[in-house]
Amino acid sequence: MQKPVNHRGEPVARETLMKIDNPKLLWQLTFEGNWPSAVAFLGSGRKLAAANQDGQMFVWDLPEQPPEKFEAEKNSERKAPNHAPARRLDGHTNGVTHLRATRDGKLLVSASLDHSVRFWKPAEAASGQAEAILDIDARKSKAKREKKPELLTAPGVTVETQAAATVLDTHQDWVMSLGLSHDERRLITGDAKSTVVTWDVAATKEISRWKGFAWNWIQAAALSPDGQLAGVSEYSYKRDDFDIPAAALRINDASSGALKHDIVKLHLPKYDTAKTSYDAAQTWRKFFSNGLVCLDFSPNGKLLAAGQGGENDTGRVHIIEVESGKVLREITGHRYGVTDCKFSADSQLLISTGRDTTVRFTQVTDGKEVAALGSPRGGQFKDWFSAVTISPDEQTIAAADIAGLIQVWKLA
């Protein structure tokens, strides 16, 4: 591997590299219902936030060590113990699409299909208490099997409750994407009306706003480490073959929205973005598949990763050189499509999740896979990982599982 540097070009000590030595599944946190869609560590590998497609959000305070003995129930796929959440974050009225947190865990940001972006302060005191049920699927199954409907209303777990500190409600449609700059000063959001907004985090005020192609969704958005550049992916699925909105992947100036690179034009120079025909779509679909659903800038600011989502065979991640806008290489490995991707702190590894229910660690320089967590469970329609988060010390990984579990691994 090349010698790592940070976003200022300064050498990074070798000891900071992510170590993957005999990883262990520590926890499988139950979060049933409408599947978990977002996850984020808050300051350490023991404080974790997760959200689902109903807009529910919880925070777990994990013990330093899981129980020494754990025995799964008969016929259960569970391989690690559960732990109840400590707090519920109340406010969203529709699915949460993304979570982002500052490295100290004092600020958590959520984006939602309820058209809002919310700021939370999980370290502050709770406002109340409530009862929460996180095992509703298991209850329904057992109630039906044992003919005991009373199981559905049995007591749940007691949690603290907390409301959002700030609500940003200027979006007029689903907020599909969310990104936080590495310096934690700027935020970027994108919605289903193809609107992109960058924000000043401290002031909670807009910096800039611009539009993509009409009829498109902003599938993914990310900011460079210093917050000066924005990576934006656009895509809108159509069932017919007529007037198909053109997909787009661009790098913009985050302060003004001015275009720096049209990645697709550079990669496919003969492609005409003005065309909305079936033939034009067949050209760009080779690059986009069913949409580039995740974007991440490398912490050294030199690369942008863009992962192909949807139901596809290989789930490629394009590795793009930020300065030139050129696609350097493609990383493959996830069968059925990628769902999330993030760089390691030294920019040397790409950590990705997919519909194959695995977390994969791949060397950026040569595309070689160095480790994988989880195991495929028999098909893309059974379950998959929808999102991944890395603890600030890079020793713990968590992935949201649409089967209703948050999987937490210790890497070394």
Secondary structure as a PSIPRED ss2 file (coil, helix, strand):
# PSIPRED VFORMAT (PSIPRED V4.0)

   1 M C   1.000  0.000  0.000
   2 Q C   1.000  0.000  0.000
   3 K C   1.000  0.000  0.000
   4 P C   1.000  0.000  0.000
   5 V E   0.000  0.000  1.000
   6 N C   1.000  0.000  0.000
   7 H C   1.000  0.000  0.000
   8 R C   1.000  0.000  0.000
   9 G C   1.000  0.000  0.000
  10 E C   1.000  0.000  0.000
  11 P E   0.000  0.000  1.000
  12 V C   1.000  0.000  0.000
  13 A C   1.000  0.000  0.000
  14 R H   0.000  1.000  0.000
  15 E H   0.000  1.000  0.000
  16 T H   0.000  1.000  0.000
  17 L C   1.000  0.000  0.000
  18 M C   1.000  0.000  0.000
  19 K C   1.000  0.000  0.000
  20 I C   1.000  0.000  0.000
  21 D C   1.000  0.000  0.000
  22 N C   1.000  0.000  0.000
  23 P C   1.000  0.000  0.000
  24 K E   0.000  0.000  1.000
  25 L E   0.000  0.000  1.000
  26 L E   0.000  0.000  1.000
  27 W E   0.000  0.000  1.000
  28 Q E   0.000  0.000  1.000
  29 L E   0.000  0.000  1.000
  30 T E   0.000  0.000  1.000
  31 F C   1.000  0.000  0.000
  32 E C   1.000  0.000  0.000
  33 G C   1.000  0.000  0.000
  34 N C   1.000  0.000  0.000
  35 W C   1.000  0.000  0.000
  36 P E   0.000  0.000  1.000
  37 S E   0.000  0.000  1.000
  38 A E   0.000  0.000  1.000
  39 V E   0.000  0.000  1.000
  40 A E   0.000  0.000  1.000
  41 F E   0.000  0.000  1.000
  42 L C   1.000  0.000  0.000
  43 G C   1.000  0.000  0.000
  44 S C   1.000  0.000  0.000
  45 G C   1.000  0.000  0.000
  46 R C   1.000  0.000  0.000
  47 K E   0.000  0.000  1.000
  48 L E   0.000  0.000  1.000
  49 A E   0.000  0.000  1.000
  50 A E   0.000  0.000  1.000
  51 A E   0.000  0.000  1.000
  52 N E   0.000  0.000  1.000
  53 Q C   1.000  0.000  0.000
  54 D C   1.000  0.000  0.000
  55 G C   1.000  0.000  0.000
  56 Q C   1.000  0.000  0.000
  57 M E   0.000  0.000  1.000
  58 F E   0.000  0.000  1.000
  59 V E   0.000  0.000  1.000
  60 W E   0.000  0.000  1.000
  61 D E   0.000  0.000  1.000
  62 L C   1.000  0.000  0.000
  63 P C   1.000  0.000  0.000
  64 E C   1.000  0.000  0.000
  65 Q C   1.000  0.000  0.000
  66 P C   1.000  0.000  0.000
  67 P C   1.000  0.000  0.000
  68 E C   1.000  0.000  0.000
  69 K C   1.000  0.000  0.000
  70 F C   1.000  0.000  0.000
  71 E C   1.000  0.000  0.000
  72 A C   1.000  0.000  0.000
  73 E C   1.000  0.000  0.000
  74 K C   1.000  0.000  0.000
  75 N C   1.000  0.000  0.000
  76 S C   1.000  0.000  0.000
  77 E C   1.000  0.000  0.000
  78 R C   1.000  0.000  0.000
  79 K C   1.000  0.000  0.000
  80 A C   1.000  0.000  0.000
  81 P C   1.000  0.000  0.000
  82 N C   1.000  0.000  0.000
  83 H C   1.000  0.000  0.000
  84 A C   1.000  0.000  0.000
  85 P C   1.000  0.000  0.000
  86 A C   1.000  0.000  0.000
  87 R E   0.000  0.000  1.000
  88 R E   0.000  0.000  1.000
  89 L E   0.000  0.000  1.000
  90 D E   0.000  0.000  1.000
  91 G C   1.000  0.000  0.000
  92 H C   1.000  0.000  0.000
  93 T C   1.000  0.000  0.000
  94 N C   1.000  0.000  0.000
  95 G C   1.000  0.000  0.000
  96 V E   0.000  0.000  1.000
  97 T E   0.000  0.000  1.000
  98 H E   0.000  0.000  1.000
  99 L E   0.000  0.000  1.000
 100 R E   0.000  0.000  1.000
 101 A E   0.000  0.000  1.000
 102 T C   1.000  0.000  0.000
 103 R C   1.000  0.000  0.000
 104 D C   1.000  0.000  0.000
 105 G C   1.000  0.000  0.000
 106 K C   1.000  0.000  0.000
 107 L C   1.000  0.000  0.000
 108 L E   0.000  0.000  1.000
 109 V E   0.000  0.000  1.000
 110 S E   0.000  0.000  1.000
 111 A E   0.000  0.000  1.000
 112 S E   0.000  0.000  1.000
 113 L C   1.000  0.000  0.000
 114 D C   1.000  0.000  0.000
 115 H C   1.000  0.000  0.000
 116 S C   1.000  0.000  0.000
 117 V E   0.000  0.000  1.000
 118 R E   0.000  0.000  1.000
 119 F E   0.000  0.000  1.000
 120 W E   0.000  0.000  1.000
 121 K C   1.000  0.000  0.000
 122 P C   1.000  0.000  0.000
 123 A C   1.000  0.000  0.000
 124 E C   1.000  0.000  0.000
 125 A C   1.000  0.000  0.000
 126 A C   1.000  0.000  0.000
 127 S C   1.000  0.000  0.000
 128 G E   0.000  0.000  1.000
 129 Q E   0.000  0.000  1.000
 130 A E   0.000  0.000  1.000
 131 E E   0.000  0.000  1.000
 132 A E   0.000  0.000  1.000
 133 I C   1.000  0.000  0.000
 134 L C   1.000  0.000  0.000
 135 D C   1.000  0.000  0.000
 136 I H   0.000  1.000  0.000
 137 D H   0.000  1.000  0.000
 138 A H   0.000  1.000  0.000
 139 R H   0.000  1.000  0.000
 140 K H   0.000  1.000  0.000
 141 S H   0.000  1.000  0.000
 142 K H   0.000  1.000  0.000
 143 A H   0.000  1.000  0.000
 144 K H   0.000  1.000  0.000
 145 R H   0.000  1.000  0.000
 146 E H   0.000  1.000  0.000
 147 K C   1.000  0.000  0.000
 148 K C   1.000  0.000  0.000
 149 P H   0.000  1.000  0.000
 150 E H   0.000  1.000  0.000
 151 L H   0.000  1.000  0.000
 152 L H   0.000  1.000  0.000
 153 T H   0.000  1.000  0.000
 154 A C   1.000  0.000  0.000
 155 P C   1.000  0.000  0.000
 156 G C   1.000  0.000  0.000
 157 V E   0.000  0.000  1.000
 158 T E   0.000  0.000  1.000
 159 V E   0.000  0.000  1.000
 160 E E   0.000  0.000  1.000
 161 T E   0.000  0.000  1.000
 162 Q E   0.000  0.000  1.000
 163 A E   0.000  0.000  1.000
 164 A C   1.000  0.000  0.000
 165 A C   1.000  0.000  0.000
 166 T E   0.000  0.000  1.000
 167 V E   0.000  0.000  1.000
 168 L E   0.000  0.000  1.000
 169 D C   1.000  0.000  0.000
 170 T C   1.000  0.000  0.000
 171 H C   1.000  0.000  0.000
 172 Q C   1.000  0.000  0.000
 173 D C   1.000  0.000  0.000
 174 W C   1.000  0.000  0.000
 175 V E   0.000  0.000  1.000
 176 M E   0.000  0.000  1.000
 177 S E   0.000  0.000  1.000
 178 L E   0.000  0.000  1.000
 179 G E   0.000  0.000  1.000
 180 L E   0.000  0.000  1.000
 181 S C   1.000  0.000  0.000
 182 H C   1.000  0.000  0.000
 183 D C   1.000  0.000  0.000
 184 E C   1.000  0.000  0.000
 185 R C   1.000  0.000  0.000
 186 R E   0.000  0.000  1.000
 187 L E   0.000  0.000  1.000
 188 I E   0.000  0.000  1.000
 189 T E   0.000  0.000  1.000
 190 G E   0.000  0.000  1.000
 191 D E   0.000  0.000  1.000
 192 A C   1.000  0.000  0.000
 193 K C   1.000  0.000  0.000
 194 S C   1.000  0.000  0.000
 195 T E   0.000  0.000  1.000
 196 V E   0.000  0.000  1.000
 197 V E   0.000  0.000  1.000
 198 T E   0.000  0.000  1.000
 199 W E   0.000  0.000  1.000
 200 D E   0.000  0.000  1.000
 201 V C   1.000  0.000  0.000
 202 A C   1.000  0.000  0.000
 203 A C   1.000  0.000  0.000
 204 T C   1.000  0.000  0.000
 205 K E   0.000  0.000  1.000
 206 E E   0.000  0.000  1.000
 207 I E   0.000  0.000  1.000
 208 S E   0.000  0.000  1.000
 209 R E   0.000  0.000  1.000
 210 W E   0.000  0.000  1.000
 211 K E   0.000  0.000  1.000
 212 G C   1.000  0.000  0.000
 213 F C   1.000  0.000  0.000
 214 A C   1.000  0.000  0.000
 215 W C   1.000  0.000  0.000
 216 N C   1.000  0.000  0.000
 217 W E   0.000  0.000  1.000
 218 I E   0.000  0.000  1.000
 219 Q E   0.000  0.000  1.000
 220 A E   0.000  0.000  1.000
 221 A E   0.000  0.000  1.000
 222 A E   0.000  0.000  1.000
 223 L E   0.000  0.000  1.000
 224 S C   1.000  0.000  0.000
 225 P C   1.000  0.000  0.000
 226 D C   1.000  0.000  0.000
 227 G C   1.000  0.000  0.000
 228 Q C   1.000  0.000  0.000
 229 L E   0.000  0.000  1.000
 230 A E   0.000  0.000  1.000
 231 G E   0.000  0.000  1.000
 232 V E   0.000  0.000  1.000
 233 S E   0.000  0.000  1.000
 234 E E   0.000  0.000  1.000
 235 Y E   0.000  0.000  1.000
 236 S C   1.000  0.000  0.000
 237 Y C   1.000  0.000  0.000
 238 K C   1.000  0.000  0.000
 239 R C   1.000  0.000  0.000
 240 D C   1.000  0.000  0.000
 241 D C   1.000  0.000  0.000
 242 F C   1.000  0.000  0.000
 243 D C   1.000  0.000  0.000
 244 I C   1.000  0.000  0.000
 245 P C   1.000  0.000  0.000
 246 A C   1.000  0.000  0.000
 247 A C   1.000  0.000  0.000
 248 A E   0.000  0.000  1.000
 249 L E   0.000  0.000  1.000
 250 R E   0.000  0.000  1.000
 251 I E   0.000  0.000  1.000
 252 N E   0.000  0.000  1.000
 253 D E   0.000  0.000  1.000
 254 A C   1.000  0.000  0.000
 255 S C   1.000  0.000  0.000
 256 S C   1.000  0.000  0.000
 257 G C   1.000  0.000  0.000
 258 A C   1.000  0.000  0.000
 259 L E   0.000  0.000  1.000
 260 K E   0.000  0.000  1.000
 261 H E   0.000  0.000  1.000
 262 D E   0.000  0.000  1.000
 263 I H   0.000  1.000  0.000
 264 V H   0.000  1.000  0.000
 265 K H   0.000  1.000  0.000
 266 L H   0.000  1.000  0.000
 267 H H   0.000  1.000  0.000
 268 L C   1.000  0.000  0.000
 269 P C   1.000  0.000  0.000
 270 K C   1.000  0.000  0.000
 271 Y C   1.000  0.000  0.000
 272 D C   1.000  0.000  0.000
 273 T C   1.000  0.000  0.000
 274 A C   1.000  0.000  0.000
 275 K C   1.000  0.000  0.000
 276 T C   1.000  0.000  0.000
 277 S C   1.000  0.000  0.000
 278 Y H   0.000  1.000  0.000
 279 D H   0.000  1.000  0.000
 280 A H   0.000  1.000  0.000
 281 A H   0.000  1.000  0.000
 282 Q H   0.000  1.000  0.000
 283 T H   0.000  1.000  0.000
 284 W H   0.000  1.000  0.000
 285 R H   0.000  1.000  0.000
 286 K H   0.000  1.000  0.000
 287 F H   0.000  1.000  0.000
 288 F H   0.000  1.000  0.000
 289 S C   1.000  0.000  0.000
 290 N C   1.000  0.000  0.000
 291 G C   1.000  0.000  0.000
 292 L E   0.000  0.000  1.000
 293 V E   0.000  0.000  1.000
 294 C E   0.000  0.000  1.000
 295 L E   0.000  0.000  1.000
 296 D E   0.000  0.000  1.000
 297 F E   0.000  0.000  1.000
 298 S C   1.000  0.000  0.000
 299 P C   1.000  0.000  0.000
 300 N C   1.000  0.000  0.000
 301 G C   1.000  0.000  0.000
 302 K C   1.000  0.000  0.000
 303 L E   0.000  0.000  1.000
 304 L E   0.000  0.000  1.000
 305 A E   0.000  0.000  1.000
 306 A E   0.000  0.000  1.000
 307 G E   0.000  0.000  1.000
 308 Q E   0.000  0.000  1.000
 309 G C   1.000  0.000  0.000
 310 G C   1.000  0.000  0.000
 311 E C   1.000  0.000  0.000
 312 N E   0.000  0.000  1.000
 313 D C   1.000  0.000  0.000
 314 T C   1.000  0.000  0.000
 315 G C   1.000  0.000  0.000
 316 R C   1.000  0.000  0.000
 317 V E   0.000  0.000  1.000
 318 H E   0.000  0.000  1.000
 319 I E   0.000  0.000  1.000
 320 I E   0.000  0.000  1.000
 321 E E   0.000  0.000  1.000
 322 V C   1.000  0.000  0.000
 323 E C   1.000  0.000  0.000
 324 S C   1.000  0.000  0.000
 325 G C   1.000  0.000  0.000
 326 K C   1.000  0.000  0.000
 327 V E   0.000  0.000  1.000
 328 L E   0.000  0.000  1.000
 329 R E   0.000  0.000  1.000
 330 E E   0.000  0.000  1.000
 331 I E   0.000  0.000  1.000
 332 T C   1.000  0.000  0.000
 333 G C   1.000  0.000  0.000
 334 H C   1.000  0.000  0.000
 335 R C   1.000  0.000  0.000
 336 Y E   0.000  0.000  1.000
 337 G C   1.000  0.000  0.000
 338 V E   0.000  0.000  1.000
 339 T E   0.000  0.000  1.000
 340 D E   0.000  0.000  1.000
 341 C E   0.000  0.000  1.000
 342 K E   0.000  0.000  1.000
 343 F E   0.000  0.000  1.000
 344 S C   1.000  0.000  0.000
 345 A C   1.000  0.000  0.000
 346 D C   1.000  0.000  0.000
 347 S C   1.000  0.000  0.000
 348 Q C   1.000  0.000  0.000
 349 L E   0.000  0.000  1.000
 350 L E   0.000  0.000  1.000
 351 I E   0.000  0.000  1.000
 352 S E   0.000  0.000  1.000
 353 T E   0.000  0.000  1.000
 354 G E   0.000  0.000  1.000
 355 R C   1.000  0.000  0.000
 356 D C   1.000  0.000  0.000
 357 T C   1.000  0.000  0.000
 358 T E   0.000  0.000  1.000
 359 V E   0.000  0.000  1.000
 360 R E   0.000  0.000  1.000
 361 F E   0.000  0.000  1.000
 362 T E   0.000  0.000  1.000
 363 Q E   0.000  0.000  1.000
 364 V C   1.000  0.000  0.000
 365 T C   1.000  0.000  0.000
 366 D C   1.000  0.000  0.000
 367 G C   1.000  0.000  0.000
 368 K C   1.000  0.000  0.000
 369 E E   0.000  0.000  1.000
 370 V E   0.000  0.000  1.000
 371 A E   0.000  0.000  1.000
 372 A E   0.000  0.000  1.000
 373 L E   0.000  0.000  1.000
 374 G E   0.000  0.000  1.000
 375 S C   1.000  0.000  0.000
 376 P C   1.000  0.000  0.000
 377 R C   1.000  0.000  0.000
 378 G C   1.000  0.000  0.000
 379 G C   1.000  0.000  0.000
 380 Q C   1.000  0.000  0.000
 381 F C   1.000  0.000  0.000
 382 K C   1.000  0.000  0.000
 383 D C   1.000  0.000  0.000
 384 W C   1.000  0.000  0.000
 385 F E   0.000  0.000  1.000
 386 S E   0.000  0.000  1.000
 387 A E   0.000  0.000  1.000
 388 V E   0.000  0.000  1.000
 389 T E   0.000  0.000  1.000
 390 I E   0.000  0.000  1.000
 391 S C   1.000  0.000  0.000
 392 P C   1.000  0.000  0.000
 393 D C   1.000  0.000  0.000
 394 E C   1.000  0.000  0.000
 395 Q C   1.000  0.000  0.000
 396 T E   0.000  0.000  1.000
 397 I E   0.000  0.000  1.000
 398 A E   0.000  0.000  1.000
 399 A E   0.000  0.000  1.000
 400 A E   0.000  0.000  1.000
 401 D E   0.000  0.000  1.000
 402 I C   1.000  0.000  0.000
 403 A C   1.000  0.000  0.000
 404 G C   1.000  0.000  0.000
 405 L E   0.000  0.000  1.000
 406 I E   0.000  0.000  1.000
 407 Q E   0.000  0.000  1.000
 408 V E   0.000  0.000  1.000
 409 W E   0.000  0.000  1.000
 410 K E   0.000  0.000  1.000
 411 L C   1.000  0.000  0.000
 412 A C   1.000  0.000  0.000
